[in-house]
């Protein structure tokens, strides 16, 4: 069952976020455990990413859930790197995870842990299973193990090595640790039930030989615990009470419980699964995201089109918007596809409140006001936020030669066009009414390169004295004062709602218009010296952020965070 959530169906009202009910099926379980005084009334959660990639918006949902529950119940939440597979893991990923969780606004205090911290303890746990007759060293090849495991309709078969003696298993396991054997020659398996209807319980692998240096332990180990073995025991060692994970681990829960029950006395962690986030027009598979990066479809993990926290931060999303989104979508038991318009609406509503307004022209057309004095410069008072007077005003220089948007002039205007055109007047934002007089065109291409206008000096902050109606208002910048800038217009990375459904061919559905780079743009001079990461609303154009990576004081680079409205809804409507 796939449930679709859209911005409309969620009836967005960001002012009510803090008043949403703080209950769901996970909290109901916790409440029942507290009533029963399980874990002596403690609540301890953890966020346990594998450091083999950057966190994405789906991880943000888990971060908010785990840390949010800990805060609500006055408990604790650990940050732990489940680093049990040295292939692909690195300190780069660890540092990015730490940075992302901290940027989202959460604090794990002194509780940063690594599964690799527990390698010796995990090894000793495995020895205990061997001594109890609950684990054995299997020498089948990987292909043979798969063959012996059976199918969904046929039970598995016992490994011929299943009945090795405890002494032989201990000897072989110790020699595996010592590095005597090649990769794939032996594994340690739990001895559970080869006829179990849950294939994961058919003597699962607990340890494998892997001669790959670990980014933290180096070459100290040549055997590594499997995730299913290390994860639950790490939870237990950290005294986690509620191990909250996504729905794909539901079938792993019996194994989680089996390992914990065999090896842990006293209070035991309880695994609870919730539906992972699936977001339209987006890929959230870490394997697919790695492919996008490694094959150069994006510029890196922090490409502003990526659904990674790093990408969203660079694009200009705020942690508050992301947390509001995670609150809005809630916690579900079934797989769900959330419409990306909900995330975009959360971002817009947040930015609308916090972003000062400025004027920028991204596709410039020169305007010369013929009757304005050549040597005159005025300072126009402009509000930083029309709905929030407390944000103050700024001075914007006005002169004879300006830039306006190319789209704000049309020689042959369509019906309902309210901008500048032959025989028409328009108001310049916060300034005067101007009237079109003539256009200058390139002799070869016929393209308009500048237009000439006249202005009415009586109309600054006033309607025309004769009562004529001026319908259009356009933005502008002064040519001699404007700051040259680069503007990157980012859009959705994929052109179809569910690219994950296309399997290995998902890259065929990359949106060719997901990035447009404009290099001849101008912004008003009030942005001189603005810090990277600063966010603004470009009046009439959208929300933009100064890129934290590529901007320089001499040439700022602006990333479009979001348009002023959901333009994709219009596209979809036209396609019906």
Secondary structure as a PSIPRED ss2 file (coil, helix, strand):
# PSIPRED VFORMAT (PSIPRED V4.0)

   1 X C   1.000  0.000  0.000
   2 X C   1.000  0.000  0.000
   3 X E   0.000  0.000  1.000
   4 X E   0.000  0.000  1.000
   5 X E   0.000  0.000  1.000
   6 X C   1.000  0.000  0.000
   7 X C   1.000  0.000  0.000
   8 X C   1.000  0.000  0.000
   9 X C   1.000  0.000  0.000
  10 X C   1.000  0.000  0.000
  11 X C   1.000  0.000  0.000
  12 X C   1.000  0.000  0.000
  13 X C   1.000  0.000  0.000
  14 X H   0.000  1.000  0.000
  15 X H   0.000  1.000  0.000
  16 X H   0.000  1.000  0.000
  17 X H   0.000  1.000  0.000
  18 X H   0.000  1.000  0.000
  19 X H   0.000  1.000  0.000
  20 X C   1.000  0.000  0.000
  21 X C   1.000  0.000  0.000
  22 X C   1.000  0.000  0.000
  23 X C   1.000  0.000  0.000
  24 X C   1.000  0.000  0.000
  25 X H   0.000  1.000  0.000
  26 X H   0.000  1.000  0.000
  27 X H   0.000  1.000  0.000
  28 X H   0.000  1.000  0.000
  29 X H   0.000  1.000  0.000
  30 X H   0.000  1.000  0.000
  31 X H   0.000  1.000  0.000
  32 X H   0.000  1.000  0.000
  33 X H   0.000  1.000  0.000
  34 X H   0.000  1.000  0.000
  35 X H   0.000  1.000  0.000
  36 X C   1.000  0.000  0.000
  37 X C   1.000  0.000  0.000
  38 X H   0.000  1.000  0.000
  39 X H   0.000  1.000  0.000
  40 X H   0.000  1.000  0.000
  41 X H   0.000  1.000  0.000
  42 X C   1.000  0.000  0.000
  43 X C   1.000  0.000  0.000
  44 X E   0.000  0.000  1.000
  45 X E   0.000  0.000  1.000
  46 X E   0.000  0.000  1.000
  47 X E   0.000  0.000  1.000
  48 X C   1.000  0.000  0.000
  49 X C   1.000  0.000  0.000
  50 X C   1.000  0.000  0.000
  51 X C   1.000  0.000  0.000
  52 X C   1.000  0.000  0.000
  53 X C   1.000  0.000  0.000
  54 X C   1.000  0.000  0.000
  55 X C   1.000  0.000  0.000
  56 X E   0.000  0.000  1.000
  57 X H   0.000  1.000  0.000
  58 X H   0.000  1.000  0.000
  59 X H   0.000  1.000  0.000
  60 X H   0.000  1.000  0.000
  61 X H   0.000  1.000  0.000
  62 X H   0.000  1.000  0.000
  63 X H   0.000  1.000  0.000
  64 X H   0.000  1.000  0.000
  65 X H   0.000  1.000  0.000
  66 X H   0.000  1.000  0.000
  67 X H   0.000  1.000  0.000
  68 X H   0.000  1.000  0.000
  69 X H   0.000  1.000  0.000
  70 X H   0.000  1.000  0.000
  71 X H   0.000  1.000  0.000
  72 X H   0.000  1.000  0.000
  73 X C   1.000  0.000  0.000
  74 X C   1.000  0.000  0.000
  75 X C   1.000  0.000  0.000
  76 X E   0.000  0.000  1.000
  77 X E   0.000  0.000  1.000
  78 X E   0.000  0.000  1.000
  79 X E   0.000  0.000  1.000
  80 X E   0.000  0.000  1.000
  81 X E   0.000  0.000  1.000
  82 X C   1.000  0.000  0.000
  83 X C   1.000  0.000  0.000
  84 X C   1.000  0.000  0.000
  85 X C   1.000  0.000  0.000
  86 X C   1.000  0.000  0.000
  87 X C   1.000  0.000  0.000
  88 X C   1.000  0.000  0.000
  89 X C   1.000  0.000  0.000
  90 X C   1.000  0.000  0.000
  91 X H   0.000  1.000  0.000
  92 X H   0.000  1.000  0.000
  93 X H   0.000  1.000  0.000
  94 X H   0.000  1.000  0.000
  95 X H   0.000  1.000  0.000
  96 X H   0.000  1.000  0.000
  97 X H   0.000  1.000  0.000
  98 X H   0.000  1.000  0.000
  99 X H   0.000  1.000  0.000
 100 X H   0.000  1.000  0.000
 101 X H   0.000  1.000  0.000
 102 X H   0.000  1.000  0.000
 103 X H   0.000  1.000  0.000
 104 X C   1.000  0.000  0.000
 105 X C   1.000  0.000  0.000
 106 X C   1.000  0.000  0.000
 107 X C   1.000  0.000  0.000
 108 X C   1.000  0.000  0.000
 109 X C   1.000  0.000  0.000
 110 X C   1.000  0.000  0.000
 111 X C   1.000  0.000  0.000
 112 X E   0.000  0.000  1.000
 113 X E   0.000  0.000  1.000
 114 X E   0.000  0.000  1.000
 115 X H   0.000  1.000  0.000
 116 X H   0.000  1.000  0.000
 117 X H   0.000  1.000  0.000
 118 X H   0.000  1.000  0.000
 119 X H   0.000  1.000  0.000
 120 X H   0.000  1.000  0.000
 121 X H   0.000  1.000  0.000
 122 X H   0.000  1.000  0.000
 123 X H   0.000  1.000  0.000
 124 X H   0.000  1.000  0.000
 125 X H   0.000  1.000  0.000
 126 X H   0.000  1.000  0.000
 127 X H   0.000  1.000  0.000
 128 X H   0.000  1.000  0.000
 129 X H   0.000  1.000  0.000
 130 X H   0.000  1.000  0.000
 131 X H   0.000  1.000  0.000
 132 X C   1.000  0.000  0.000
 133 X C   1.000  0.000  0.000
 134 X C   1.000  0.000  0.000
 135 X E   0.000  0.000  1.000
 136 X E   0.000  0.000  1.000
 137 X E   0.000  0.000  1.000
 138 X E   0.000  0.000  1.000
 139 X C   1.000  0.000  0.000
 140 X C   1.000  0.000  0.000
 141 X C   1.000  0.000  0.000
 142 X H   0.000  1.000  0.000
 143 X H   0.000  1.000  0.000
 144 X H   0.000  1.000  0.000
 145 X H   0.000  1.000  0.000
 146 X H   0.000  1.000  0.000
 147 X H   0.000  1.000  0.000
 148 X H   0.000  1.000  0.000
 149 X H   0.000  1.000  0.000
 150 X C   1.000  0.000  0.000
 151 X C   1.000  0.000  0.000
 152 X C   1.000  0.000  0.000
 153 X C   1.000  0.000  0.000
 154 X C   1.000  0.000  0.000
 155 X C   1.000  0.000  0.000
 156 X C   1.000  0.000  0.000
 157 X C   1.000  0.000  0.000
 158 X C   1.000  0.000  0.000
 159 X C   1.000  0.000  0.000
 160 X C   1.000  0.000  0.000
 161 X C   1.000  0.000  0.000
 162 X C   1.000  0.000  0.000
 163 X C   1.000  0.000  0.000
 164 X C   1.000  0.000  0.000
 165 X C   1.000  0.000  0.000
 166 X H   0.000  1.000  0.000
 167 X H   0.000  1.000  0.000
 168 X H   0.000  1.000  0.000
 169 X H   0.000  1.000  0.000
 170 X H   0.000  1.000  0.000
 171 X H   0.000  1.000  0.000
 172 X H   0.000  1.000  0.000
 173 X H   0.000  1.000  0.000
 174 X H   0.000  1.000  0.000
 175 X H   0.000  1.000  0.000
 176 X H   0.000  1.000  0.000
 177 X H   0.000  1.000  0.000
 178 X H   0.000  1.000  0.000
 179 X C   1.000  0.000  0.000
 180 X C   1.000  0.000  0.000
 181 X C   1.000  0.000  0.000
 182 X C   1.000  0.000  0.000
 183 X C   1.000  0.000  0.000
 184 X C   1.000  0.000  0.000
 185 X C   1.000  0.000  0.000
 186 X C   1.000  0.000  0.000
 187 X E   0.000  0.000  1.000
 188 X E   0.000  0.000  1.000
 189 X E   0.000  0.000  1.000
 190 X E   0.000  0.000  1.000
 191 X C   1.000  0.000  0.000
 192 X C   1.000  0.000  0.000
 193 X C   1.000  0.000  0.000
 194 X C   1.000  0.000  0.000
 195 X C   1.000  0.000  0.000
 196 X C   1.000  0.000  0.000
 197 X C   1.000  0.000  0.000
 198 X C   1.000  0.000  0.000
 199 X H   0.000  1.000  0.000
 200 X H   0.000  1.000  0.000
 201 X H   0.000  1.000  0.000
 202 X C   1.000  0.000  0.000
 203 X C   1.000  0.000  0.000
 204 X C   1.000  0.000  0.000
 205 X E   0.000  0.000  1.000
 206 X E   0.000  0.000  1.000
 207 X E   0.000  0.000  1.000
 208 X E   0.000  0.000  1.000
 209 X E   0.000  0.000  1.000
 210 X C   1.000  0.000  0.000
 211 X C   1.000  0.000  0.000
 212 X C   1.000  0.000  0.000
 213 X C   1.000  0.000  0.000
 214 X E   0.000  0.000  1.000
 215 X C   1.000  0.000  0.000
 216 X C   1.000  0.000  0.000
 217 X C   1.000  0.000  0.000
 218 X E   0.000  0.000  1.000
 219 X C   1.000  0.000  0.000
 220 X C   1.000  0.000  0.000
 221 X C   1.000  0.000  0.000
 222 X C   1.000  0.000  0.000
 223 X E   0.000  0.000  1.000
 224 X E   0.000  0.000  1.000
 225 X E   0.000  0.000  1.000
 226 X C   1.000  0.000  0.000
 227 X H   0.000  1.000  0.000
 228 X H   0.000  1.000  0.000
 229 X H   0.000  1.000  0.000
 230 X H   0.000  1.000  0.000
 231 X H   0.000  1.000  0.000
 232 X H   0.000  1.000  0.000
 233 X H   0.000  1.000  0.000
 234 X H   0.000  1.000  0.000
 235 X H   0.000  1.000  0.000
 236 X H   0.000  1.000  0.000
 237 X H   0.000  1.000  0.000
 238 X C   1.000  0.000  0.000
 239 X C   1.000  0.000  0.000
 240 X C   1.000  0.000  0.000
 241 X C   1.000  0.000  0.000
 242 X E   0.000  0.000  1.000
 243 X E   0.000  0.000  1.000
 244 X E   0.000  0.000  1.000
 245 X E   0.000  0.000  1.000
 246 X E   0.000  0.000  1.000
 247 X H   0.000  1.000  0.000
 248 X H   0.000  1.000  0.000
 249 X H   0.000  1.000  0.000
 250 X H   0.000  1.000  0.000
 251 X H   0.000  1.000  0.000
 252 X H   0.000  1.000  0.000
 253 X H   0.000  1.000  0.000
 254 X H   0.000  1.000  0.000
 255 X H   0.000  1.000  0.000
 256 X H   0.000  1.000  0.000
 257 X H   0.000  1.000  0.000
 258 X H   0.000  1.000  0.000
 259 X H   0.000  1.000  0.000
 260 X H   0.000  1.000  0.000
 261 X H   0.000  1.000  0.000
 262 X H   0.000  1.000  0.000
 263 X H   0.000  1.000  0.000
 264 X C   1.000  0.000  0.000
 265 X C   1.000  0.000  0.000
 266 X C   1.000  0.000  0.000
 267 X C   1.000  0.000  0.000
 268 X C   1.000  0.000  0.000
 269 X C   1.000  0.000  0.000
 270 X E   0.000  0.000  1.000
 271 X E   0.000  0.000  1.000
 272 X E   0.000  0.000  1.000
 273 X E   0.000  0.000  1.000
 274 X E   0.000  0.000  1.000
 275 X C   1.000  0.000  0.000
 276 X C   1.000  0.000  0.000
 277 X E   0.000  0.000  1.000
 278 X E   0.000  0.000  1.000
 279 X E   0.000  0.000  1.000
 280 X C   1.000  0.000  0.000
 281 X C   1.000  0.000  0.000
 282 X C   1.000  0.000  0.000
 283 X C   1.000  0.000  0.000
 284 X C   1.000  0.000  0.000
 285 X C   1.000  0.000  0.000
 286 X H   0.000  1.000  0.000
 287 X H   0.000  1.000  0.000
 288 X H   0.000  1.000  0.000
 289 X H   0.000  1.000  0.000
 290 X H   0.000  1.000  0.000
 291 X H   0.000  1.000  0.000
 292 X H   0.000  1.000  0.000
 293 X H   0.000  1.000  0.000
 294 X H   0.000  1.000  0.000
 295 X C   1.000  0.000  0.000
 296 X C   1.000  0.000  0.000
 297 X C   1.000  0.000  0.000
 298 X C   1.000  0.000  0.000
 299 X C   1.000  0.000  0.000
 300 X C   1.000  0.000  0.000
 301 X C   1.000  0.000  0.000
 302 X C   1.000  0.000  0.000
 303 X C   1.000  0.000  0.000
 304 X C   1.000  0.000  0.000
 305 X C   1.000  0.000  0.000
 306 X C   1.000  0.000  0.000
 307 X C   1.000  0.000  0.000
 308 X E   0.000  0.000  1.000
 309 X H   0.000  1.000  0.000
 310 X H   0.000  1.000  0.000
 311 X H   0.000  1.000  0.000
 312 X H   0.000  1.000  0.000
 313 X H   0.000  1.000  0.000
 314 X H   0.000  1.000  0.000
 315 X H   0.000  1.000  0.000
 316 X C   1.000  0.000  0.000
 317 X C   1.000  0.000  0.000
 318 X C   1.000  0.000  0.000
 319 X H   0.000  1.000  0.000
 320 X H   0.000  1.000  0.000
 321 X H   0.000  1.000  0.000
 322 X H   0.000  1.000  0.000
 323 X H   0.000  1.000  0.000
 324 X H   0.000  1.000  0.000
 325 X H   0.000  1.000  0.000
 326 X H   0.000  1.000  0.000
 327 X H   0.000  1.000  0.000
 328 X H   0.000  1.000  0.000
 329 X H   0.000  1.000  0.000
 330 X C   1.000  0.000  0.000
 331 X C   1.000  0.000  0.000
 332 X C   1.000  0.000  0.000
 333 X C   1.000  0.000  0.000
 334 X C   1.000  0.000  0.000
 335 X C   1.000  0.000  0.000
 336 X E   0.000  0.000  1.000
 337 X E   0.000  0.000  1.000
 338 X E   0.000  0.000  1.000
 339 X C   1.000  0.000  0.000
 340 X H   0.000  1.000  0.000
 341 X H   0.000  1.000  0.000
 342 X H   0.000  1.000  0.000
 343 X H   0.000  1.000  0.000
 344 X H   0.000  1.000  0.000
 345 X H   0.000  1.000  0.000
 346 X H   0.000  1.000  0.000
 347 X H   0.000  1.000  0.000
 348 X H   0.000  1.000  0.000
 349 X H   0.000  1.000  0.000
 350 X H   0.000  1.000  0.000
 351 X H   0.000  1.000  0.000
 352 X H   0.000  1.000  0.000
 353 X H   0.000  1.000  0.000
 354 X H   0.000  1.000  0.000
 355 X C   1.000  0.000  0.000
 356 X E   0.000  0.000  1.000
 357 X E   0.000  0.000  1.000
 358 X E   0.000  0.000  1.000
 359 X C   1.000  0.000  0.000
 360 X E   0.000  0.000  1.000
 361 X E   0.000  0.000  1.000
 362 X C   1.000  0.000  0.000
 363 X C   1.000  0.000  0.000
 364 X E   0.000  0.000  1.000
 365 X E   0.000  0.000  1.000
 366 X E   0.000  0.000  1.000
 367 X E   0.000  0.000  1.000
 368 X E   0.000  0.000  1.000
 369 X E   0.000  0.000  1.000
 370 X C   1.000  0.000  0.000
 371 X C   1.000  0.000  0.000
 372 X C   1.000  0.000  0.000
 373 X C   1.000  0.000  0.000
 374 X C   1.000  0.000  0.000
 375 X C   1.000  0.000  0.000
 376 X C   1.000  0.000  0.000
 377 X C   1.000  0.000  0.000
 378 X E   0.000  0.000  1.000
 379 X E   0.000  0.000  1.000
 380 X E   0.000  0.000  1.000
 381 X E   0.000  0.000  1.000
 382 X E   0.000  0.000  1.000
 383 X E   0.000  0.000  1.000
 384 X C   1.000  0.000  0.000
 385 X C   1.000  0.000  0.000
 386 X C   1.000  0.000  0.000
 387 X C   1.000  0.000  0.000
 388 X C   1.000  0.000  0.000
 389 X H   0.000  1.000  0.000
 390 X H   0.000  1.000  0.000
 391 X H   0.000  1.000  0.000
 392 X C   1.000  0.000  0.000
 393 X E   0.000  0.000  1.000
 394 X E   0.000  0.000  1.000
 395 X E   0.000  0.000  1.000
 396 X E   0.000  0.000  1.000
 397 X E   0.000  0.000  1.000
 398 X E   0.000  0.000  1.000
 399 X C   1.000  0.000  0.000
 400 X C   1.000  0.000  0.000
 401 X E   0.000  0.000  1.000
 402 X E   0.000  0.000  1.000
 403 X E   0.000  0.000  1.000
 404 X E   0.000  0.000  1.000
 405 X E   0.000  0.000  1.000
 406 X H   0.000  1.000  0.000
 407 X H   0.000  1.000  0.000
 408 X H   0.000  1.000  0.000
 409 X E   0.000  0.000  1.000
 410 X C   1.000  0.000  0.000
 411 X C   1.000  0.000  0.000
 412 X C   1.000  0.000  0.000
 413 X C   1.000  0.000  0.000
 414 X C   1.000  0.000  0.000
 415 X C   1.000  0.000  0.000
 416 X C   1.000  0.000  0.000
 417 X C   1.000  0.000  0.000
 418 X C   1.000  0.000  0.000
 419 X C   1.000  0.000  0.000
 420 X E   0.000  0.000  1.000
 421 X C   1.000  0.000  0.000
 422 X C   1.000  0.000  0.000
 423 X C   1.000  0.000  0.000
 424 X C   1.000  0.000  0.000
 425 X E   0.000  0.000  1.000
 426 X E   0.000  0.000  1.000
 427 X E   0.000  0.000  1.000
 428 X E   0.000  0.000  1.000
 429 X C   1.000  0.000  0.000
 430 X C   1.000  0.000  0.000
 431 X C   1.000  0.000  0.000
 432 X C   1.000  0.000  0.000
 433 X E   0.000  0.000  1.000
 434 X E   0.000  0.000  1.000
 435 X E   0.000  0.000  1.000
 436 X E   0.000  0.000  1.000
 437 X E   0.000  0.000  1.000
 438 X E   0.000  0.000  1.000
 439 X E   0.000  0.000  1.000
 440 X E   0.000  0.000  1.000
 441 X E   0.000  0.000  1.000
 442 X C   1.000  0.000  0.000
 443 X C   1.000  0.000  0.000
 444 X C   1.000  0.000  0.000
 445 X C   1.000  0.000  0.000
 446 X C   1.000  0.000  0.000
 447 X C   1.000  0.000  0.000
 448 X E   0.000  0.000  1.000
 449 X E   0.000  0.000  1.000
 450 X E   0.000  0.000  1.000
 451 X E   0.000  0.000  1.000
 452 X E   0.000  0.000  1.000
 453 X E   0.000  0.000  1.000
 454 X E   0.000  0.000  1.000
 455 X E   0.000  0.000  1.000
 456 X E   0.000  0.000  1.000
 457 X H   0.000  1.000  0.000
 458 X H   0.000  1.000  0.000
 459 X H   0.000  1.000  0.000
 460 X C   1.000  0.000  0.000
 461 X C   1.000  0.000  0.000
 462 X C   1.000  0.000  0.000
 463 X C   1.000  0.000  0.000
 464 X C   1.000  0.000  0.000
 465 X C   1.000  0.000  0.000
 466 X C   1.000  0.000  0.000
 467 X C   1.000  0.000  0.000
 468 X C   1.000  0.000  0.000
 469 X C   1.000  0.000  0.000
 470 X C   1.000  0.000  0.000
 471 X C   1.000  0.000  0.000
 472 X C   1.000  0.000  0.000
 473 X E   0.000  0.000  1.000
 474 X E   0.000  0.000  1.000
 475 X C   1.000  0.000  0.000
 476 X C   1.000  0.000  0.000
 477 X E   0.000  0.000  1.000
 478 X E   0.000  0.000  1.000
 479 X C   1.000  0.000  0.000
 480 X C   1.000  0.000  0.000
 481 X C   1.000  0.000  0.000
 482 X C   1.000  0.000  0.000
 483 X E   0.000  0.000  1.000
 484 X E   0.000  0.000  1.000
 485 X E   0.000  0.000  1.000
 486 X E   0.000  0.000  1.000
 487 X E   0.000  0.000  1.000
 488 X E   0.000  0.000  1.000
 489 X E   0.000  0.000  1.000
 490 X E   0.000  0.000  1.000
 491 X C   1.000  0.000  0.000
 492 X C   1.000  0.000  0.000
 493 X C   1.000  0.000  0.000
 494 X E   0.000  0.000  1.000
 495 X C   1.000  0.000  0.000
 496 X C   1.000  0.000  0.000
 497 X C   1.000  0.000  0.000
 498 X C   1.000  0.000  0.000
 499 X H   0.000  1.000  0.000
 500 X H   0.000  1.000  0.000
 501 X H   0.000  1.000  0.000
 502 X H   0.000  1.000  0.000
 503 X H   0.000  1.000  0.000
 504 X H   0.000  1.000  0.000
 505 X H   0.000  1.000  0.000
 506 X H   0.000  1.000  0.000
 507 X H   0.000  1.000  0.000
 508 X H   0.000  1.000  0.000
 509 X H   0.000  1.000  0.000
 510 X E   0.000  0.000  1.000
 511 X C   1.000  0.000  0.000
 512 X C   1.000  0.000  0.000
 513 X C   1.000  0.000  0.000
 514 X C   1.000  0.000  0.000
 515 X E   0.000  0.000  1.000
 516 X E   0.000  0.000  1.000
 517 X E   0.000  0.000  1.000
 518 X E   0.000  0.000  1.000
 519 X E   0.000  0.000  1.000
 520 X E   0.000  0.000  1.000
 521 X E   0.000  0.000  1.000
 522 X E   0.000  0.000  1.000
 523 X E   0.000  0.000  1.000
 524 X C   1.000  0.000  0.000
 525 X H   0.000  1.000  0.000
 526 X H   0.000  1.000  0.000
 527 X H   0.000  1.000  0.000
 528 X C   1.000  0.000  0.000
 529 X C   1.000  0.000  0.000
 530 X C   1.000  0.000  0.000
 531 X C   1.000  0.000  0.000
 532 X C   1.000  0.000  0.000
 533 X C   1.000  0.000  0.000
 534 X C   1.000  0.000  0.000
 535 X E   0.000  0.000  1.000
 536 X E   0.000  0.000  1.000
 537 X E   0.000  0.000  1.000
 538 X E   0.000  0.000  1.000
 539 X C   1.000  0.000  0.000
 540 X C   1.000  0.000  0.000
 541 X C   1.000  0.000  0.000
 542 X E   0.000  0.000  1.000
 543 X E   0.000  0.000  1.000
 544 X E   0.000  0.000  1.000
 545 X E   0.000  0.000  1.000
 546 X E   0.000  0.000  1.000
 547 X C   1.000  0.000  0.000
 548 X C   1.000  0.000  0.000
 549 X C   1.000  0.000  0.000
 550 X C   1.000  0.000  0.000
 551 X C   1.000  0.000  0.000
 552 X C   1.000  0.000  0.000
 553 X C   1.000  0.000  0.000
 554 X C   1.000  0.000  0.000
 555 X C   1.000  0.000  0.000
 556 X E   0.000  0.000  1.000
 557 X E   0.000  0.000  1.000
 558 X E   0.000  0.000  1.000
 559 X E   0.000  0.000  1.000
 560 X E   0.000  0.000  1.000
 561 X E   0.000  0.000  1.000
 562 X E   0.000  0.000  1.000
 563 X C   1.000  0.000  0.000
 564 X C   1.000  0.000  0.000
 565 X C   1.000  0.000  0.000
 566 X C   1.000  0.000  0.000
 567 X H   0.000  1.000  0.000
 568 X H   0.000  1.000  0.000
 569 X H   0.000  1.000  0.000
 570 X H   0.000  1.000  0.000
 571 X H   0.000  1.000  0.000
 572 X H   0.000  1.000  0.000
 573 X H   0.000  1.000  0.000
 574 X H   0.000  1.000  0.000
 575 X C   1.000  0.000  0.000
 576 X C   1.000  0.000  0.000
